[in-house]
Amino acid sequence: MRKNEILEEILNEVDKHPEIMSRREALKYLTVSPLAASVLASATVGTATASASADVKGKIVILGGGLAGMSTAARLNNSISNADITVIEPDPLSVSYQPGQTLVASGIWKINDIVYKRDDFVPSGVKLIKGSVTSVDPENNKVIVDGGQEVTYDQLIVAAGANLNYAAIRGIEGEITSAGKNNEATKQTITKDGLHSIYFQDGAVATWKGIQELVAKAKAHSGPEKLQALFSNPRGAIKCGGAPLKIMYLTHARLVEAGVRDKVELTFNTNNGALFGIPAYNVPIVKQFEVRGFIANYKHNLVAVDTATKTATFNKWRMEKQEFKDEMGDPVFKEVEVSEPVEFKYDFMHVAPPMKTPDVVGKSKIGSAGSWITVNKETLQSSFFPNVWAVGDCAGVPMGKTGGSARKQYKVVVDNVISAMGGKELTSKYDGYTVCPLITGIGTVMLAEFDWSKKPTPSFPLDPTQERWIMWLLKVYLLKPMTIHGMLSGRA
């Protein structure tokens, strides 16, 4: 796609919401901003194929054909002469644009704006197996598809994503993918009666309906007590860690827009000891909470939901020193977690579920106790098998479960796979770069970028702790074409 075609696509999207930003304002920013120029350049894909340079031999199998998997396949295909690449992916809509689910849930986008067909993004010459991996045997360099088909490899790249483990919460059934596959029972529980979650596609659509229902209920509400909108943030690593905050900010914005914000109390219950794990960004977020009148409860882990009574139960926990006896009978003191259940009523609730990589890989010999793929955090090479790699949400790294992280990771994996196939040292390193465009309102975004250092790493000279409308333009209108037309071509 040419640059002017992408520019027109962006402006057409801007035209859908003139109340947020005019085409003139957007065009002015797009034509003068170095950042916008860089993004547009990354998103522009011509008809010519990048010249292949690496002359290495071997069969590469990629487990997973979502954003990370297909982008890796494309970049490998661009970089290796006569590449032998196979992608295994059962979902015909696997390359959906997951960051857009928050925007679907707030009525900015429609679901069709973020759903893309897997088969439209299979690179030329790359083989596709339309099935599910049911067994991984890294000791014999093979995987089994649909319980029968044996697929061997020289290099295995795992891009299996992260499943949504709603079953870890009593009262909600099942484990489901972001595309909503594998468990219809989950959808029957968490898409109605005020209980919602944006983390899967149907859930995002239902969340927008739920927000509208909350607004209508608030307009009709005349009692002295406020309606309760409750938002949870779970224990453990999750993809798009800012999403639980984003949907709260956007719910607030819709309530303000409808003139009923004063009738609803918004509460954020997080398992963590802070609203955001990076101190430099946590400080302004705390201030944003104060300005908007949000309530924050820390060290609250959601454990159960009673949909009949609309009651959520959280374990309110703390660390406490307790005395034990050692093997000699002498007293020793250890820090242990103690907790007590606390209940919250809700009229509207958004659940961010615990997550894990699919059991077929997470519980295999390449997985870990935490159910992620165990890798060196810099090279993304398996800690156990040198010809196995992980990229994207499934990778067991301290940070980095965002689309922006995958954009950095897949280049590292491609470089290192090629080096390994050529018998060379692994020199490409992932520095932990993570980006969270934190939507703070309809028209404003705080662009949080950071790495292993847990310090801001802004891409351009603006204070990254400030909410800005130009970052809304980046998040809502530029990042998707960069992803769909750039990253999935292996170039961005």
CORQUI-V685010 format. One record per run of one state. SS is the DSSP state (h for helix, s for strand, l for the rest). FROM is the first residue (numbers start at 1). LEN is the number of residues. If there is no record, write none. Layout:
BEGIN
((SS & FROM & LEN) (SS & FROM & LEN))
END
This chain:
BEGIN
((l & 1 & 2) (h & 3 & 13) (l & 16 & 7) (h & 23 & 10) (l & 33 & 1) (h & 34 & 10) (l & 44 & 10) (s & 54 & 1) (l & 55 & 4) (s & 59 & 5) (l & 64 & 3) (h & 67 & 13) (s & 80 & 1) (l & 81 & 3) (s & 84 & 5) (l & 89 & 9) (h & 98 & 8) (l & 106 & 5) (h & 111 & 3) (l & 114 & 4) (h & 118 & 4) (l & 122 & 5) (s & 127 & 3) (l & 130 & 3) (s & 133 & 5) (l & 138 & 4) (s & 142 & 4) (l & 146 & 3) (s & 149 & 4) (l & 153 & 2) (s & 155 & 4) (l & 159 & 4) (s & 163 & 2) (l & 165 & 1) (h & 166 & 3) (l & 169 & 1) (s & 170 & 1) (l & 171 & 5) (s & 176 & 1) (l & 177 & 7) (h & 184 & 6) (l & 190 & 2) (s & 192 & 1) (l & 193 & 2) (s & 195 & 2) (l & 197 & 4) (h & 201 & 20) (l & 221 & 6) (s & 227 & 7) (l & 234 & 9) (h & 243 & 16) (l & 259 & 2) (h & 261 & 3) (s & 264 & 7) (l & 271 & 8) (h & 279 & 14) (l & 293 & 2) (s & 295 & 3) (l & 298 & 2) (s & 300 & 7) (l & 307 & 4) (s & 311 & 15) (l & 326 & 5) (s & 331 & 15) (l & 346 & 2) (s & 348 & 3) (l & 351 & 4) (s & 355 & 2) (l & 357 & 2) (h & 359 & 4) (l & 363 & 4) (s & 367 & 1) (l & 368 & 5) (s & 373 & 3) (l & 376 & 5) (s & 381 & 2) (l & 383 & 5) (s & 388 & 3) (l & 391 & 1) (h & 392 & 3) (s & 395 & 2) (l & 397 & 6) (h & 403 & 19) (l & 422 & 12) (s & 434 & 8) (l & 442 & 2) (s & 444 & 7) (l & 451 & 5) (s & 456 & 1) (l & 457 & 11) (s & 468 & 1) (h & 469 & 21) (l & 490 & 3))
END
